[in-house]
Amino acid sequence: FQWSSPAEAIERFKSQELWFPPPQFYEFCRLCNFSSLEELQQFSSARALEGCERWMPVMLSAADGAIQLLPGDELYPEDPDYTGEKKITMSTDKKVEDLMREGGVFHRMVMKDINNLAIYVNIQAKYKHINPLMIKCDNSDYNSRL
């Protein structure tokens, strides 16, 4: 075990010293908004009664990677499969780069491979929550639309 700040953990992930799944990558990027535990605690206390939203990421397979779509993204389905019973698969022959250039409303994680993640968010978080910092582990540049 090793105690690390969120930024340090992300750097270790980017250098492939450690790995954590996409939901934890997302949360580490969100925690990067806070410079101290006290600041995080104040934020948490201030928004505690605002409510929360059930999330189910939806995977979109692309020709050269995948995009994990989250609520609010323009490609997120109106009726996501929360249980997995419908076995809905979303796929396209387009490349990730094309999907990013064509899009405009983002709340997604782009995955080129297991250690190559990037978060793109340009929506307002619900319930006074805070969006993750947009951190990427490769050199792609889709920010021109953000």
N, C-alpha and C positions, 0 to 999 in steps of 0.2 A: 504494500500500500504506500501511496505517496500523496501528501497533501499538495494540491496545486490550485492556483487561481484559475478561473475559467479561461482566461487568455493563455495561460501556460499550458493548460490541457489541450486547447485547440492547436497551439504550436506543436505540441508533442504528437498530436493526431496528424497534422500536416506533414511532419517529418517521418511519419510512420513508426514512431517509437511505441505508440499505443493505438488501439482502435476502440471506438464506441459506436453503437448503432445510431442511425439518423435521428431518432427522437432526442437522444442525449446531445448530439451535435447541435440540434436546434435550440435546446434549453441552455447549453453552454453559451451559445451566441446571444441568447436573451440575457443571461446573467452578466455578460460583458458590458451591459449598460450601467452597471453599478460598480462604484469604486470601493465600496466597503460593505461588510455584513450589516452595519448599522443602516446604511442607505437602502439596502435590500429590505431590511425589516420594516423601515418606515414606509416604503412603497407597498409592501405586502399588507401592512396594517391598514393603510389608507384605502386600498381597493378590495379588501377582504369581503365586504358585503355587496359588491357590485354584481356578482354572479359569475358563471362560467359557461363554457360551450363544449359540447361533446364533439370531439374531433375523430375523424377516421381518415388517415391519409389514403389517397387513391393513386395507384401506380399507373403511369403512362409510359409504356415501353416505346422508345424511339430507335431509329436505325443505329445510333452510336452511343446509346446510354439510356437513362431513364429519368423521368421527372416524377417526384412525389408531390402530387397536388394537395393543397390544403384548403380549408374553407375560405371563401372569398376570392380565390383564383378564378379567372375567367373560364378555365377549362374544367373546374371542379364540377362534378355532376350534381344535378338538383336533388337526386335521391341516391346518396351513396350506399353501398352495400356494407352496413355496419357489422353484419354477422358473418359474411363470407359465404352464405348459403346460395347466393345468386351466381357466384363464380363469374362475375363480370370482369373481363379483361379489356383494358384500353391499350391500343397500340397504333402506331403510325409508321409509315416508311420514311417520314421526314427525319432530318437530323435535329439534334437538340438545338444547335445554333439557329436553324431555321424557325423552330418553334419559339425560341426566345425573341428573335427579331420580329416575328409576326404578332407577338402578344403585346398586351399593354397593361393588363391588370394582373399582378403577380402576387402569389403567396405559395411559394414552391421551393423545393430542394432539387437541384440538378445533381444527378449522380452519373459520372462517367465510369467509375469503378468503385470498389469498396473503400478506397482511401481518397477519393477525389469527389468531394461534395462542395456544393455552393448553395447559399440561401439567397433568394431574391424575394423581397417583400416591398410592395408599394401601396398597400391598403392600410386603412386605419384599423388598429386592433380593437376588438369589441371589449366591452365591460371594463374600460379604462386600463386595459392590460398594456403591455409594452412589446413592441416588435423586436425580434432579434436583430443584432447588427448583421449587415450583409457581409458575410465572410465567405471567401472561396478558397479552395485548396489547389486551384490550378491557375493558369494565366488567361483564361477566357475573359472576354470583355463584352458583356451584354448590357452594361450600364447605360448605354446610349439611349435606351428607351425608358430608363427608370427616372 
